[in-house]
Amino acid sequence: MRNNYNSYIYGSWIKWGAIALVVLILVIGSISTYNGLITAEQDVQMQWSEVENQMQRRADVITNQVEVVKGYVKHEEKVFSDIANARAVLYDNYSDMDTKIAADQQMADSGRRILALAENYPELKADKLFANLQTDIEGSENRVARARGEFIGKVQIYNTRLSRFPGNLFAKMLGFEKIDYFKASPDALQTPKVDFND
């Protein structure tokens, strides 16, 4: 009789211990998954901020250096107004990601058009400040491209965590959603045409 009682108590403890262990594993797994999703989401947001930072840097560089060009090409006002419009959108904290990407594309196109002006104005091409502008624009383009590439990598990591088990279960329950990858504007897929005769 005593053996049956002892085996019942030990069996009961083992059963409750096993249930507690399973619950503990589920809780730890849930916390780990949730923290991983939060970390990945924050990485994406941080990297998008870096993309915006580089876009604004390019806007500053082009806007500040464009004064050099204005002295030579006073009648090319469309280029300068396009730069001002794009810059205003890039500095607007309430613009969404797609609007900022479109404004950044406009800024990049304007920068290329400024560089193309040198072909029509040989005295501009020889100016040292214009050479600095060329270097600044090219450097800005590289920084923006690198920041975009890192953003795409962070989005991939985040979206992968949302898609894999058990992240996909927790993501649905906790309201996490996939983030779109950076997409170039349709115009970026075509070779840019620079024409100052408009």
N, C-alpha and C positions, 0 to 999 in steps of 0.2 A: 504494500500500500504506500509505504514511504517512497519507494522508487517511482511509482506512478505520479505522486505529488511533485517530487523533485523534477522529474522529466517534464511534467506539465509547466512548472514555473520556468525552467530553463528554456523550454520550447516557446513559451509566451514571450520571454525576454528576447529570444533570438528573432521571433517574428516582429516584435515592436522595434527592435534594433535595426532589422533589415528595412522596415518601412521608414524609420527615421533617416537611415542612410540614403535611401532613394530620394526622400524629400530634400535632404541636405544637398545632394548632388544636383537636383533640379533647381534649387534656389541659387546655388553657386553658379550653375550654368546659365541661369536666367540673368543674374547680375553681370556676369562676364559678357554675355551676348549684348545686353543693353549698353554696358559701358563701351564695348567695341563699336557699336552703332553710333553712339554719341561722339566718340573720338573721331570716327571716320567722317561723320557729318561736319564736325568742327574743322577738320582738315580741309574739306571741300570749301567751306565758307572762308577759311583763312586764305586758301589759294586763290579764290575768286577775288578777294580783297587785294591780293598781290597783282592780279591781272588788271584790276581797276587802277591800282597805284601806277603801274607801268603805262597804262593808257593816259592817265593824267600827266605823267612825266613827259610822254611824247607830246601831249597837247601844250604843256608849258614850253618845251624846247622849241617846237615849231612856232608857237605864238611869239615867244621872245625873240627868236632869231629872224622871224619874217620881216622885222623892221629893216634889216639889212637889205632885203630884196625890194622892199617898197620904194626905196630911193631910185632904183633902176627901172622898175616896171610899174609906174604909177597907174597905168590904165588897166592893169590886170586885177581889178577889184573883186571879181567873182571868186577867185582863189582865196582872197583874204576874208571875204564874207563867209565862205564855206568853212574856213578854219574857225572863225568866231562862233558860228552856229554849232559846229561839232563840239567845240570846247565847252560851250554852255551846257550841252546835254551831259557831257562827261563829268562836269562838276555838280550836276543836279543829283542830290542824294535820293530823290524820289523816283528817278528813272529806273525801270526794270532792266534785267540782264540783256534782253533782246534789243532794247532801245539803245543801251550803251554800246553793244556790239556794232549796231548800225552806225552810230556816231563815230565809233573808233574806225570803222571802215572808211567813213567819209574823211576823217582826219588823215588816215594813211594815204588815201587817194590824193588829197590836197598836198601832202608832203611830196609825193611823187611828181605832182604837177609843178611844184616849186622847183624841184631839181631839174625838170625838163625845161624850165624857162632858160636855163643857162645856154641851151642850144640857140635860142633866139637872141640872146644878149651876151655877146662874147666878153664885154667889159665886166659883166657880172661873174662870168665863169672865172675870170682872172682875180677876182676880189678874194682876199684872204678870209674875210668874215664869211663869205659864201662857202668857201671850202670847209670852214668850221661847221656851218649849217649842214652841209652834206654829211659830214662825219657824225654829227649829232643825230640826224634823221636816221641814218643807217644803224647807229647804235641803239636808238630807240626801237626801231623795227625788230632788231634782234632780241632786245629785252622783252618786248611784248610777246614775240613768238615763243620764247623760252617759258614765260609765265603761263601762256595758254597751254603749252605742252604739259607743264606740271599740273595745271588745273585738270586737264583731261585725265592724267594719271590718278589724281585724287578721286575724281568722279568714278573712275573704273573700280578702284578699291572699295569705295562706298557702295556702289551698285552691286558689286560682287557679294559683299557682306549681306546686303538685303536679299539677294537671290538664293544664297546657300542656306542649307539647314543648319541650325535651328533659327538663324537670323530671319528667314522668311516668315516664320510663325510669329516671332516677336514683332517684326516690322509691321505686320498687318494689325496686330493687337494694339500697338503703341502709336500708330499713325505715321510711321516713317514712310516716305515715298521716294521713288527713284528720282535722280536729278539728271536732266538732259546734258549730254555732252556739248562742248563748244561746237557750234556749227558756223562755218564761214557763210557770209552772205552769198546769194546766187551770183552777184556781180564778181565776187572774188574768184569764181571758177573760170572766168573769161580773162583773156589777156587784156590788161588795161590799155585804153586808147587815150592818148593825151592830145587834145586839140585846143589851142588858144584862139582860134578864129571865131568862136561863138560870140 
